[in-house]
Amino acid sequence: MPSAPVVSVIIVSWNARHLLEQCLPSVVATNYPALEIILADNGSTDGSAEWVASAFPSVRIVRHPENWAFCRGNNAAIPHAHGQYIVLLNNDVEVPPDWLWPLVRRMETDPTIGAVQPKLRQYHRRTHFEYAGAAGGFLDRFGYPFTRGRLFDTVEPDEGQYDDPGPIFWATGAAIMLRREALSRVGLLDEHFVLHMEEIDLCWRLQRAGYRIELVPESVVYHLGGSSLPPHDPRKTYYNFRNSLLLLYKNLPPAEWRRTFPARILLDALALMRFVLLGRWRDAAAVMRAYRDAHRMRHLYEAQRPLDGAPVVLPPYRGSVALDYFLRRRRRFHELPAHRFLKPWKKR
């Protein structure tokens, strides 16, 4: 590129100095010439900000007064960024020196691309995809997210099987590059989500505004994962179920929501029963709280919902990934039936 556009990398962190010590040096070593790195410190008390200021004075530090979690922590830092492109990067992601170049090149080739992500591989098992983003995200018709390379607890090795170009439905919040102009049109992360699925909502809103979301397989980063909430923490269950319901209610037209919701209740009832049978009582209670709170929060989104009859963006997989996985034993993305994917996300 004759002149590299400015890229702002924002890293939100709270009391995670050990992760910053482990991963931030790789971000600082990025070989991109127009790079701005911002640490959004969520009121840490472990010396995180002080260590970064001493070890890497080139990193700008935005200090929040308390733990604003992922959504508000990022949103409050974005106004401090100068980049044409904004990268939201988790504090537990290690990057190779050239990771930014492919992302920028792809964004520069097409102004209708609103967001891109690199491939995510596991930090400790670098031959395999990482749970949080793998090779790009999708959504089934009932609001259950999945990725190319990971269905539920089955994570595939990366053998180049998902390196083909084309759109995905959502890019992972662990490492997402966003077009600043697009953010100005659709808004930032939904702070009511707090954490989990906020990037899916943002990517859905971007697509409703006419933008595309893509994977850039030439870029690969390594994610430790599970740093915000452990995999079996009931709070994770709560946010996943609550935010998934809000995601559908907010982005589906009312008629489509009414068709979808009864089946979603049935699927979540099965999930609740599974938690009970496994003795995971706190997870079962979290599902019930998620339904209660999602119902109470519906009024927040009445003005944002698409109207019946207006152009609409539907979840791309028109089947149920939960039934495919648990009942039909389809464990990998390539085993999902291709005819159930809508254009332009036809399975490749």
SULLIN-V628768 format. One record per pair of residues at least 4 apart in sequence whose C-alpha atoms are under 8 Angstrom apart, sorted by the first residue. I is the first residue (numbers start at 1). J is the second residue. Records with the same first field share a line. If there is no record, write none. Layout:
I = J / J
This chain:
1 = 105
4 = 33 / 34
5 = 34 / 83 / 84 / 85
6 = 34 / 35 / 36 / 82 / 83 / 84 / 85
7 = 34 / 35 / 36 / 82 / 83 / 84 / 85 / 86 / 87
8 = 35 / 36 / 37 / 38 / 81 / 82 / 83 / 84 / 85 / 86 / 87
9 = 35 / 36 / 37 / 38 / 86 / 87 / 88 / 89
10 = 37 / 38 / 39 / 40 / 74 / 77 / 78 / 86 / 87 / 88 / 89
11 = 37 / 38 / 39 / 40 / 74 / 88 / 89 / 90 / 91
12 = 39 / 40 / 41 / 42 / 70 / 73 / 74 / 89 / 90 / 91
13 = 39 / 40 / 41 / 42 / 44 / 90 / 91
14 = 41 / 42 / 43 / 44 / 48 / 67
15 = 43 / 44 / 45 / 46 / 47 / 48
16 = 20 / 44 / 46 / 48 / 91
17 = 21 / 46 / 47 / 48 / 51
18 = 22
19 = 23 / 24 / 91 / 92
20 = 24 / 25 / 48 / 91 / 92
21 = 25
22 = 92 / 94
23 = 27 / 91 / 92 / 93 / 94 / 95
24 = 28 / 91 / 94
25 = 29
26 = 30 / 94 / 95 / 96 / 97
27 = 94 / 95 / 96 / 97
28 = 37 / 56
29 = 97
30 = 95 / 96 / 97 / 98 / 99 / 100
31 = 97 / 98
32 = 97 / 98 / 100 / 101
36 = 59 / 60 / 81 / 82 / 83
37 = 58 / 59 / 60
38 = 59 / 60 / 61 / 62 / 77 / 81
39 = 49 / 59 / 60 / 61 / 62
40 = 61 / 62 / 63 / 64 / 73 / 74 / 77
41 = 48 / 49 / 61 / 62 / 63 / 64 / 73
42 = 63 / 64 / 65 / 66 / 67 / 68 / 69 / 73
43 = 63 / 64 / 65 / 66 / 67
44 = 48 / 49 / 66 / 67
47 = 51
48 = 52
49 = 53 / 61
50 = 54
51 = 55
52 = 56 / 57 / 59
53 = 57 / 59 / 61
62 = 77 / 80
64 = 68 / 73
67 = 73
68 = 72 / 73
69 = 73 / 194 / 195
70 = 74 / 194 / 195
71 = 75 / 189 / 190 / 191 / 193 / 194 / 195 / 198
72 = 76 / 189 / 191 / 194
73 = 77
74 = 78 / 88 / 189
75 = 79 / 188 / 189
76 = 80
77 = 81
78 = 86
81 = 86
83 = 180
84 = 179 / 180 / 181
85 = 177 / 178 / 179 / 180
86 = 177 / 178 / 179 / 180
87 = 175 / 176 / 177 / 178
88 = 173 / 174 / 175 / 176 / 177
89 = 93 / 173 / 174 / 175 / 176
90 = 173 / 174 / 175
92 = 223 / 224 / 225 / 227
93 = 123 / 174 / 175 / 221 / 222 / 223 / 224
94 = 123 / 221 / 222 / 223
95 = 99 / 220 / 221 / 222
96 = 220 / 221
98 = 219
99 = 103 / 118 / 219 / 220 / 221
100 = 104 / 219
101 = 105 / 219
102 = 106 / 216 / 218 / 219
103 = 107 / 116 / 117 / 118 / 177 / 216 / 219
104 = 108
105 = 109
106 = 110 / 216
107 = 111 / 113 / 114 / 115 / 116 / 179
112 = 210 / 211 / 212
113 = 179 / 211 / 212 / 213 / 214
114 = 178 / 179 / 182 / 206 / 211 / 212 / 213
115 = 171 / 176 / 177 / 178 / 179 / 203 / 212 / 213 / 214
116 = 171 / 176 / 177 / 178 / 213 / 214 / 215 / 216
117 = 136 / 171 / 172 / 175 / 176 / 177 / 214 / 215 / 216
118 = 135 / 175 / 176 / 215 / 216 / 217 / 218 / 219 / 220 / 221
119 = 129 / 133 / 134 / 135 / 136 / 215 / 216 / 217 / 218 / 219 / 220 / 221
120 = 129 / 130 / 132 / 133 / 134 / 135 / 220 / 221 / 222 / 223
121 = 125 / 126 / 127 / 128 / 129 / 130 / 134 / 158 / 220 / 221 / 222 / 223
122 = 126 / 127 / 128 / 129 / 130 / 131 / 222 / 223 / 224 / 225
123 = 222 / 223 / 224
124 = 224
126 = 222
127 = 157 / 158
128 = 155 / 156 / 157 / 158
129 = 134 / 135 / 149 / 150 / 155 / 156 / 157 / 158
130 = 134 / 150 / 155 / 222 / 223 / 225
131 = 150 / 155 / 225
132 = 172 / 174 / 225
133 = 137 / 147 / 171 / 172 / 174
134 = 147 / 148 / 149 / 150
135 = 147 / 148 / 149 / 162 / 163 / 215 / 217
136 = 147 / 148 / 168 / 169 / 170 / 171 / 172 / 214 / 215
137 = 145 / 146 / 147 / 148 / 168 / 169 / 170 / 171 / 172
138 = 145 / 146 / 147 / 148 / 168 / 169 / 170 / 315 / 316 / 317
139 = 143 / 144 / 145 / 146 / 169 / 315 / 316 / 317
140 = 144 / 145 / 146 / 315 / 316 / 317 / 318 / 319 / 320 / 321
141 = 260 / 314 / 315 / 316 / 317 / 318 / 319 / 320
142 = 248 / 260 / 261 / 263 / 264 / 320
143 = 244 / 245 / 247 / 248 / 315
144 = 244 / 320 / 321 / 322
146 = 150 / 151 / 152 / 321
147 = 151 / 333
148 = 162 / 333
149 = 155 / 156 / 157 / 158 / 162 / 332 / 333
150 = 154 / 155 / 156 / 332 / 333
151 = 155 / 325 / 331 / 332 / 333
152 = 325
154 = 331 / 332
156 = 332
158 = 162
162 = 217
163 = 217
164 = 217 / 348
165 = 214 / 215 / 216 / 217
166 = 214 / 215 / 345
167 = 212 / 213 / 214 / 215 / 344 / 345
168 = 213 / 214 / 215 / 345
169 = 200 / 203 / 204 / 213 / 214 / 315 / 316 / 345
170 = 199 / 200 / 203 / 204 / 213 / 214
171 = 175 / 176 / 199 / 200 / 203 / 213 / 214 / 215
172 = 176 / 199 / 200
173 = 198 / 199
174 = 223
178 = 182 / 183
179 = 183
180 = 184
181 = 185
182 = 186 / 206 / 211
183 = 187 / 188
184 = 188
185 = 209
186 = 205 / 206 / 209
188 = 202
189 = 198 / 199 / 201 / 202
190 = 194 / 198 / 201 / 202
193 = 197 / 198 / 239 / 243
194 = 198
195 = 239
196 = 236 / 239 / 240 / 243
197 = 201 / 240 / 243 / 244 / 247
198 = 202 / 243
199 = 203
200 = 204 / 247
201 = 205 / 247 / 251
202 = 206
203 = 207 / 213
204 = 208 / 251 / 313
205 = 209 / 251
206 = 210 / 211 / 212
207 = 211 / 212 / 213 / 313
208 = 312 / 313
226 = 230 / 231
229 = 233 / 235 / 236
230 = 236
231 = 236
232 = 236 / 237
233 = 237 / 283
234 = 238 / 282 / 283 / 286
235 = 239 / 286
236 = 240
237 = 241 / 283 / 286 / 287
238 = 242 / 283 / 286 / 287 / 289 / 290
239 = 243 / 244 / 290
240 = 244
241 = 245 / 287 / 290 / 291
242 = 246 / 287 / 290 / 291 / 293 / 294
243 = 247 / 294
244 = 248
245 = 249 / 291 / 294
246 = 250 / 294 / 297 / 298
247 = 251
248 = 252 / 257
249 = 253 / 254 / 257 / 298 / 301 / 305
250 = 301 / 302 / 304 / 305 / 306
251 = 304 / 305 / 306
252 = 256 / 257 / 305 / 306 / 312 / 313 / 314
253 = 257 / 305 / 306 / 307 / 308 / 312
254 = 258 / 305 / 306 / 307 / 308
255 = 259 / 308
256 = 260
257 = 261
258 = 262
259 = 263
260 = 264
261 = 265
262 = 266
263 = 267
264 = 268
265 = 269
266 = 270
267 = 271 / 322
268 = 272 / 287
269 = 273
270 = 274
271 = 275
272 = 276 / 283 / 284 / 287
273 = 277 / 284
274 = 278
275 = 279 / 280 / 281 / 283 / 284
276 = 280 / 281 / 284
280 = 284
281 = 285
282 = 286
283 = 287
284 = 288
285 = 289
286 = 290
287 = 291
288 = 292
289 = 293
290 = 294
291 = 295
292 = 296
293 = 297
294 = 298
297 = 301
298 = 302
301 = 305
306 = 310 / 312
316 = 341 / 342 / 343 / 345
317 = 340 / 341 / 342
318 = 340 / 341 / 342
319 = 340
320 = 324
321 = 325
322 = 326 / 327
323 = 327 / 328
324 = 328 / 329 / 330 / 336
325 = 329 / 330 / 331
326 = 330
330 = 335 / 336
331 = 335
332 = 336
337 = 341
338 = 346 / 347
339 = 346
341 = 345 / 346 / 347
342 = 346
